[in-house]
């Protein structure tokens, strides 16, 4: 067999992808297709009082409008995808998402109504005509506040916001702490963001009434489970439902989530309407409607002896779960387990509380909580090393598990419900590779001091990590030799850019000795393959790849069997090479005359499936085999990352100059694909460390729901990663380990260490990621960056009149109206309560009519009052609360005011950078207008 | 993100465009390169009922030198200005600034006039125009008027343009003798809205003292901000390290009232302004021909 596995073979799929011939879901165009848009909640936490869709229904071009009530029995919460693992004392409260809000919205963007129309444009026009009346509730945003007694509760029946509580232990932490030479203790905050796949989600569904067949094109990472689930929900047989996940532009985890409301609703509506439907998520929706990962706050301790040897660790953390928890405990359990890293940890106490918050749902995103754990452990090691005066590379070296320690059982439960056992590993060599590649010693001795003299602040980071990969339950594959001579491989996993069409082809081509290009791979089509789970947890290559291998081996046996029969020679005399079977030289005399001595695999495949004659009992037609692989447990990949940064301490800007990865993902199938995975992972990691952050205000409004403000690193922000490969084969049949997430797992910890190193004479400690320049500036200057991002306006204004007149005027509806933007019409509806409309617009935002309400409270004439202004219009809502105090001033009245302004909807999502200026400006305009009125009245 | 319905016009001549704009008043919106307007429309924040596309107005796309001044038609693409030799010669500060404006793809489409009329406080070109004392020609159905750049910008996304009026021409005077210039900004990523920025030009007298300093700040106010105190502190002084440091300090602490947003607090913006002013003035002075 020629060696193909291990070669950097060019990607089979690239010709199609690069020339625009690859099909994505949004490319599906069908006759009579209708388009879907959703009304989504603008509020993070609100009770739905009334919902009037009559305006949308009457809109020209609208076919149907659906609300939760229209769904009847079809309306029900989604399934719990990952039930809690068997951990003693575990608390888990399952509350899963619903297709459409019936009573209460729990995060911004939750779908409320669905509009089907001739085009997406018309559908969106109609969405704007739906009138929803909400009772706005206080939102749960902060993780620690979520657990306070007085906190508002998302799922009232639970009585609190606790989604889960889990404790796991190894050994005796308390004793380790007592015996320690040094205990370092810190509080850490690690936040993550969206996956930001280049392709958003998209669903197309078509019901063929004559064939009684439903076809669903879906950007899912799990086509087979989607097919199984939807068939059950819709009362169809699995054979009647075909789910196709064609080429998908990036998965990274959120596309394994199921069932998204849109996935449930579009097939259902397509069945009802009898016409094909398409919903294509736009980027703004993606920030709310697709799952994301988010923050954890850790209180952690590390106990070490005087040589830096780890005696034990303790970590208590809160995990932000978002509004629903369909994905169970995968992320926080990954955090617990991955914190241990490549180290020997005999005593470990780990406890987490997962909380419900009024934010989009949290499910795994590339790394899936591993980052958080690695950050805590690596940072604690850095601080311990500093305190003990030990080199940071050395403290890691001293604590690594040794190559003879494997398999190593940590005796805690991992995300796959199995004990966390490291199958194999050898960490020292990768560390030395990284040290060499980055030039650690020389950097410390020469480069850093020299740069410093020249006014440049360079810093180096170096950290380790473990990645549990390749978990079960199973995947399968079918390999078939076609009469054309081509080889067809089908497997159930979906493909999102990993290079499956090449990696699986390499595995099969090597076994069958055919060119890699002659192997075509089908993934993600339930008609092609019927069994499987999906692409997640860095398992595609390991689990499906091994299944492909097993099926190919079985086909090879069939080839030899059939050839032996056809050629009339013993099986051992058949030679399989270069896509042909030949009679071996040894058999030249033994072969029966008239029999073929050389056949292509295509010809042989034809003979294996004859139109006449008989297929022998005990054999099967064709050259085809199906095989499955279900690993007992995951395989343990590992690595060391190193980075050099340059920091400008005056501007707090950081540039990543070099990035080194020395890693071990077992046997490499295709080094080029591995390097691509790592390079992409590092980009995600750098984004997470410095650029990307989901910023919610205190009301649960996401303030950066566009790529204008949610900053992905660009090609110029990510250096080309220099790599070293180590291969410690896993015990699996092919020795494979996963690599999909390796690039992004340790980057936060690495970045923090490198920046600290660069600014060593500033004495800063980084215990928080992402570390934006704004936050770094706060650390450098010892000033506090703003914690929440509420827009506030405060100031003073002098009115040219006496205090009682000013006070009276400020309560007059007609005068108040003048102070509101756009010449508001206003009337008093009750004492101190005013209603009307205002016109609000600025710059590119077209002036639009807002319905407005003003309520004055705490009135003490003529001294002070509080005011609430609420406005609702197209594009969002605004709510301002102000406290106003009046005092006498020379020649007039001094008003001092302090107001906080909240906004919601699209304005909040994409207009954040202007809110401060706009609020100031509107306040100034309003006050000047009031003063003009006052002067006129005096 | 799909725009709300609108009526679309694509005039071939400026007069025709002005007539359409006049007919529809404030309901109409001129479309230049569309790099800000189209996203705002797609978010449905901008909902003009009439869109007047200026992209076929060939007469507004030009760069020419005329009696020492540089004349730029409002519909000149930013990429064209970036590559144009006359821009590099007559307005080197503008040339230096062009690569900071977003990305190549955006500059290929975005226009000089569009960016100025949009008056985004984070935009680079308004500050550059203020720093070089550019003159703008505004044309309406009933005539043409000329305003100085510093008088053109009147607030947050606000200019003195009246409904129905178009910015048609930008003229930049030649740089005075013994002048140096610099543009610097800090953005999260290259091409992002600047957290802070500065366009400056320093002119010396024959004795080597500062005769005039023009400093226009980016992203720290409602529009381009003239750092008047910093400018004043330089005049009459020999621009050495100490004088520059004082001017830089004034620019950040006295000359601007920056907003806070999720990317940068006001305090951070002030600090960036001071740092950038120091660096830009140092660079500008170093560039003054001996």
HADDOCK unambig.tbl for C-alpha pairs under 7 A between the chains (distance, minus, plus):
assign (segid A and resid 121 and name CA) (segid B and resid 2 and name CA) 5.90 0.50 0.50
assign (segid A and resid 125 and name CA) (segid B and resid 4 and name CA) 6.83 0.50 0.50
assign (segid A and resid 282 and name CA) (segid B and resid 1 and name CA) 6.29 0.50 0.50
assign (segid A and resid 650 and name CA) (segid B and resid 275 and name CA) 6.93 0.50 0.50
assign (segid A and resid 651 and name CA) (segid B and resid 272 and name CA) 5.96 0.50 0.50
assign (segid A and resid 774 and name CA) (segid B and resid 263 and name CA) 6.32 0.50 0.50
assign (segid A and resid 774 and name CA) (segid B and resid 264 and name CA) 5.31 0.50 0.50
assign (segid A and resid 774 and name CA) (segid B and resid 265 and name CA) 6.96 0.50 0.50
assign (segid A and resid 774 and name CA) (segid B and resid 268 and name CA) 6.86 0.50 0.50
assign (segid A and resid 789 and name CA) (segid B and resid 262 and name CA) 6.63 0.50 0.50
assign (segid A and resid 843 and name CA) (segid B and resid 157 and name CA) 4.57 0.50 0.50
assign (segid A and resid 843 and name CA) (segid B and resid 158 and name CA) 6.59 0.50 0.50
assign (segid A and resid 844 and name CA) (segid B and resid 37 and name CA) 6.58 0.50 0.50
assign (segid A and resid 844 and name CA) (segid B and resid 40 and name CA) 6.54 0.50 0.50
assign (segid A and resid 844 and name CA) (segid B and resid 46 and name CA) 5.65 0.50 0.50
assign (segid A and resid 845 and name CA) (segid B and resid 45 and name CA) 4.95 0.50 0.50
assign (segid A and resid 845 and name CA) (segid B and resid 46 and name CA) 4.64 0.50 0.50
assign (segid A and resid 846 and name CA) (segid B and resid 45 and name CA) 6.29 0.50 0.50
assign (segid A and resid 846 and name CA) (segid B and resid 46 and name CA) 4.71 0.50 0.50
assign (segid A and resid 846 and name CA) (segid B and resid 47 and name CA) 5.69 0.50 0.50
assign (segid A and resid 846 and name CA) (segid B and resid 48 and name CA) 6.95 0.50 0.50
assign (segid A and resid 875 and name CA) (segid B and resid 44 and name CA) 6.96 0.50 0.50
assign (segid A and resid 875 and name CA) (segid B and resid 45 and name CA) 6.09 0.50 0.50
assign (segid A and resid 912 and name CA) (segid B and resid 261 and name CA) 6.68 0.50 0.50
assign (segid A and resid 913 and name CA) (segid B and resid 261 and name CA) 5.25 0.50 0.50
assign (segid A and resid 916 and name CA) (segid B and resid 259 and name CA) 5.74 0.50 0.50
assign (segid A and resid 916 and name CA) (segid B and resid 260 and name CA) 6.39 0.50 0.50
assign (segid A and resid 917 and name CA) (segid B and resid 222 and name CA) 6.80 0.50 0.50
assign (segid A and resid 917 and name CA) (segid B and resid 259 and name CA) 6.02 0.50 0.50
